[in-house]
Amino acid sequence: MAYSTNPNLPKARAIALRLLIEEGLSTHVVANKCGVHRSTIWRWYRKWQFINQHWQQDNPNRPGRAYSQRNHLSRCSWRIPTASSRPHYHPWTLTEETVRQVLAVRDALQRCAEVVWHHVTTVLGLAVSLSSVRRVLRRHHCFDGARKKRLRPDNPKRPLPTQPGELVQTDTIHHCDPYSGKRLYYYTVIDVCTRMTYITLATKLRQGLSAQAVLAAQQSWRFTISMVQADNGPEYGRYSREHLEAKRYHHTPYKTRTPQRQCPH
């Protein structure tokens, strides 16, 4: 990002340099007219010299005499663009050799950043962080097109529930006993329209149990369920989806890290 986003600054610098070079005013006078410090005018003049360094600055036939305005100054570039505020160097920047080795490991393994980082640090013995490996792979576009689609193209659109059973959400809650270390799984089912809930407890995480929880909720509520919405957990895989679709339920998964809004009653 630039130091300033004012589009008129290059034009203002050009006006100041024309006062300094063409009209021959002193740096102090030009600084007072432009409202900046005289050192700023001097830095602008140095940048102007760098931009126009390909033009000849003196007359070889008459040493010590500059070209006229028609032959020399009319061909110069006066507008000085605003420089970027991005730092040009950082003491912790990875070397080119390290970046090359990270990219070579990525091309050889074709795995994610975590696997590449583990190979680079343990096998090659390089001192590099996981975030740096991710940054290198991202800058070199190693992840473009590699991410799988979270939703199927034929996934039905989530309706706005206006009656009971039109949209039902289900999820699983994990609970671990701190004394025995055993895990308990709560299969929860909630109707978005009526806010009626159903919970069943199990000691295993199975796709069949998740489908049975939805069927038991319909039997308990005594109204028909049209669409079931779940996340991409292992308990809501293909077997659970096929089991629900056999009962004429539409199973639609939603994207990860996408909170679902509360729908009106």
C-alpha positions as CSV (number, residue, x, y, z in Angstrom):
1,M,0.0,0.0,0.0
2,A,1.3,3.5,-0.8
3,Y,2.1,6.1,1.8
4,S,-0.8,8.3,0.6
5,T,-3.7,7.5,-1.7
6,N,-4.1,11.2,-2.9
7,P,-4.0,11.0,-6.7
8,N,-2.9,14.7,-7.0
9,L,0.4,14.2,-5.3
10,P,2.4,13.4,-8.5
11,K,1.0,16.5,-10.1
12,A,2.0,18.6,-7.1
13,R,5.5,17.2,-7.2
14,A,5.8,18.1,-10.9
15,I,4.7,21.7,-10.2
16,A,7.4,22.0,-7.5
17,L,10.1,20.6,-9.7
18,R,9.2,23.0,-12.5
19,L,9.6,25.9,-10.2
20,L,12.9,24.6,-9.1
21,I,14.4,23.6,-12.4
22,E,12.7,25.7,-15.1
23,E,12.2,28.9,-13.2
24,G,15.4,28.5,-11.2
25,L,13.9,29.3,-7.8
26,S,15.8,28.3,-4.7
27,T,14.9,25.2,-2.6
28,H,13.8,27.4,0.3
29,V,11.4,29.4,-1.9
30,V,9.9,26.4,-3.6
31,A,9.4,24.7,-0.2
32,N,7.5,27.8,1.1
33,K,5.3,27.9,-2.0
34,C,4.5,24.1,-1.8
35,G,4.1,23.9,2.0
36,V,6.7,21.2,2.5
37,H,10.2,21.1,4.0
38,R,13.2,22.0,1.8
39,S,14.6,18.5,2.4
40,T,11.5,17.1,0.8
41,I,12.1,19.2,-2.3
42,W,15.6,17.9,-2.5
43,R,14.5,14.3,-2.3
44,W,12.0,15.0,-5.1
45,Y,14.8,16.4,-7.2
46,R,16.9,13.3,-6.6
47,K,14.0,11.1,-7.7
48,W,13.5,13.3,-10.8
49,Q,17.2,12.9,-11.7
50,F,16.9,9.1,-11.3
51,I,13.7,8.9,-13.5
52,N,15.3,11.0,-16.2
53,Q,18.8,9.6,-16.0
54,H,18.6,8.2,-19.6
55,W,18.4,11.7,-21.0
56,Q,21.6,13.6,-21.6
57,Q,22.1,16.2,-18.9
58,D,24.8,18.4,-20.5
59,N,25.9,19.7,-23.9
60,P,29.1,18.1,-25.1
61,N,29.7,20.9,-27.6
62,R,29.5,23.5,-24.8
63,P,30.7,22.0,-21.5
64,G,29.1,23.4,-18.4
65,R,26.0,24.6,-20.3
66,A,22.8,22.6,-20.1
67,Y,20.4,22.0,-22.9
68,S,17.6,24.4,-23.6
69,Q,14.1,23.9,-22.4
70,R,13.0,22.9,-25.9
71,N,15.7,20.2,-26.5
72,H,16.0,18.8,-23.0
73,L,13.4,19.7,-20.4
74,S,10.5,19.1,-22.7
75,R,11.4,15.5,-23.0
76,C,11.8,14.8,-19.3
77,S,9.2,13.1,-17.1
78,W,8.0,15.5,-14.3
79,R,5.4,13.4,-12.5
80,I,6.9,11.4,-9.6
81,P,4.7,8.5,-8.5
82,T,4.0,7.8,-4.8
83,A,6.3,5.0,-3.5
84,S,4.9,2.0,-1.7
85,S,5.2,1.7,2.1
86,R,6.1,-1.9,1.9
87,P,9.5,-2.7,3.5
88,H,12.1,-3.9,1.0
89,Y,13.9,-6.2,3.4
90,H,13.3,-8.0,6.7
91,P,16.1,-9.6,8.8
92,W,14.0,-12.8,9.2
93,T,13.4,-13.2,5.5
94,L,14.0,-16.8,4.2
95,T,16.9,-17.2,1.9
96,E,16.5,-18.2,-1.7
97,E,18.1,-21.6,-1.1
98,T,15.5,-22.3,1.7
99,V,12.6,-21.3,-0.6
100,R,14.0,-23.5,-3.4
101,Q,14.2,-26.5,-1.1
102,V,10.7,-26.0,0.2
103,L,9.3,-25.9,-3.3
104,A,11.4,-28.9,-4.3
105,V,9.9,-30.9,-1.4
106,R,6.4,-29.8,-2.3
107,D,6.9,-30.9,-6.0
108,A,8.3,-34.3,-4.8
109,L,5.7,-35.1,-2.2
110,Q,2.6,-33.2,-3.5
111,R,1.3,-33.0,0.0
112,C,-0.1,-30.2,2.3
113,A,2.0,-27.6,4.0
114,E,2.2,-29.5,7.3
115,V,3.8,-32.6,5.6
116,V,6.2,-30.4,3.7
117,W,7.2,-28.6,6.9
118,H,7.7,-31.9,8.7
119,H,10.0,-33.2,5.9
120,V,11.9,-29.9,5.7
121,T,12.6,-29.7,9.4
122,T,13.2,-33.4,10.3
123,V,14.8,-34.7,7.1
124,L,16.6,-31.7,5.7
125,G,17.2,-30.1,9.1
126,L,16.2,-26.6,8.2
127,A,15.1,-24.2,10.9
128,V,11.8,-22.8,9.3
129,S,8.4,-22.4,10.9
130,L,5.1,-23.8,9.6
131,S,3.7,-20.4,8.9
132,S,6.7,-19.6,6.7
133,V,6.2,-22.8,4.7
134,R,2.6,-22.0,4.2
135,R,3.5,-18.4,3.1
136,V,6.0,-19.7,0.6
137,L,3.6,-22.2,-0.9
138,R,0.8,-19.6,-1.1
139,R,3.0,-17.0,-2.8
140,H,4.1,-19.6,-5.4
141,H,0.4,-20.6,-6.0
142,C,0.9,-24.2,-4.9
143,F,-2.6,-24.4,-3.5
144,D,-4.5,-23.0,-6.6
145,G,-7.2,-25.4,-7.6
146,A,-6.1,-28.0,-5.0
147,R,-9.0,-27.5,-2.5
148,K,-11.9,-29.9,-2.9
149,K,-15.4,-28.6,-3.2
150,R,-17.2,-28.8,0.2
151,L,-20.7,-29.1,-1.4
152,R,-21.9,-31.4,-4.2
153,P,-23.1,-29.6,-7.3
154,D,-26.5,-31.3,-7.0
155,N,-26.9,-30.3,-3.4
156,P,-30.4,-28.9,-2.8
157,K,-30.8,-25.3,-1.7
158,R,-31.7,-24.8,2.0
159,P,-35.3,-23.6,2.2
160,L,-36.7,-21.0,4.5
161,P,-38.7,-23.1,7.0
162,T,-42.4,-22.0,7.3
163,Q,-43.8,-25.2,8.7
164,P,-42.7,-28.0,11.0
165,G,-40.4,-30.6,9.5
166,E,-39.4,-28.5,6.5
167,L,-35.9,-28.2,7.7
168,V,-34.2,-30.2,10.5
169,Q,-30.6,-29.8,11.6
170,T,-28.6,-32.6,13.3
171,D,-25.2,-32.6,15.0
172,T,-23.2,-34.7,17.4
173,I,-21.8,-33.5,20.7
174,H,-18.8,-35.3,22.2
175,H,-18.4,-35.7,26.0
176,C,-15.5,-37.3,27.7
177,D,-15.7,-38.6,31.3
178,P,-12.7,-37.1,33.2
179,Y,-12.5,-40.0,35.6
180,S,-13.0,-43.1,33.4
181,G,-11.9,-41.5,30.1
182,K,-14.9,-43.0,28.2
183,R,-16.5,-41.0,25.5
184,L,-20.2,-40.4,25.1
185,Y,-21.9,-39.1,22.0
186,Y,-25.1,-37.1,22.0
187,Y,-26.9,-37.2,18.7
188,T,-29.0,-34.0,18.6
189,V,-31.8,-33.2,16.2
190,I,-33.6,-29.8,16.1
191,D,-36.5,-28.6,14.0
192,V,-35.7,-25.1,12.8
193,C,-39.3,-23.9,12.6
194,T,-40.7,-25.1,15.9
195,R,-37.4,-25.4,17.9
196,M,-38.3,-28.8,19.1
197,T,-35.3,-30.9,20.0
198,Y,-34.5,-34.6,20.3
199,I,-31.4,-36.1,21.8
200,T,-30.2,-39.7,22.0
201,L,-27.1,-41.0,23.8
202,A,-24.6,-43.6,22.5
203,T,-21.1,-44.8,23.2
204,K,-20.0,-45.1,19.6
205,L,-19.8,-42.7,16.6
206,R,-21.6,-44.5,13.8
207,Q,-23.4,-43.4,10.7
208,G,-26.3,-45.8,11.3
209,L,-26.8,-44.2,14.8
210,S,-27.0,-40.7,13.3
211,A,-29.7,-41.8,10.8
212,Q,-31.6,-43.7,13.6
213,A,-31.6,-40.5,15.7
214,V,-33.4,-38.6,12.9
215,L,-36.0,-41.4,12.4
216,A,-36.6,-41.5,16.2
217,A,-37.0,-37.7,16.3
218,Q,-39.7,-37.9,13.6
219,Q,-41.5,-40.6,15.5
220,S,-41.4,-38.6,18.6
221,W,-42.5,-35.3,17.0
222,R,-45.3,-37.0,14.9
223,F,-44.8,-34.8,11.8
224,T,-43.0,-35.5,8.6
225,I,-39.4,-34.4,8.0
226,S,-38.6,-33.1,4.5
227,M,-34.9,-32.0,4.7
228,V,-32.1,-32.9,7.1
229,Q,-29.1,-30.7,7.3
230,A,-25.8,-31.9,8.8
231,D,-22.1,-31.0,8.8
232,N,-19.3,-33.0,7.1
233,G,-18.5,-35.1,10.1
234,P,-17.7,-38.8,9.7
235,E,-21.0,-39.9,11.3
236,Y,-22.9,-38.2,8.4
237,G,-21.2,-39.9,5.5
238,R,-22.5,-41.8,2.5
239,Y,-24.2,-44.6,4.4
240,S,-26.1,-42.1,6.6
241,R,-27.1,-40.1,3.5
242,E,-28.3,-43.1,1.6
243,H,-30.3,-44.4,4.6
244,L,-32.1,-41.1,4.9
245,E,-32.7,-40.7,1.2
246,A,-34.3,-44.2,1.2
247,K,-36.8,-42.7,3.7
248,R,-37.4,-39.8,1.2
249,Y,-35.4,-37.3,3.2
250,H,-33.2,-34.8,1.4
251,H,-29.8,-34.7,3.1
252,T,-27.8,-31.5,2.6
253,P,-24.4,-30.8,4.2
254,Y,-23.2,-27.3,4.8
255,K,-19.8,-25.8,4.6
256,T,-17.3,-25.9,7.4
257,R,-16.6,-22.7,9.4
258,T,-20.0,-21.4,8.1
259,P,-22.3,-20.6,11.0
260,Q,-26.0,-21.1,10.3
261,R,-28.3,-18.2,10.9
262,Q,-31.4,-18.5,13.0
263,C,-34.5,-18.7,10.8
264,P,-37.8,-17.1,11.9
265,H,-40.5,-19.2,13.3
